[in-house]
């Protein structure tokens, strides 16, 4: 009976180790794939989502400032007429 328990313990330990190796390989593959995709995107001059959102925010602010300046200019022109 002791031998059977030892065999099952050994098999269990082997499976645990195999799962750990598989998990490490998966994480390494994901990291390598992400790096490859990042390089591919950089080579094609694509922008990241963060860069896009930053420029979009700047454009929105510039539009709002232009509208405010236009309203101010229209008011000054109406006053001088």
Secondary structure by P-SEA (a helix, b strand, c coil): caaaaaaaaaaaaaaaaaaaaaaaaaaaaaaaaaaaaaaaaaaaccccaaaaaaaaaaaaaaaaaaaaaaaaaaaaaaaac
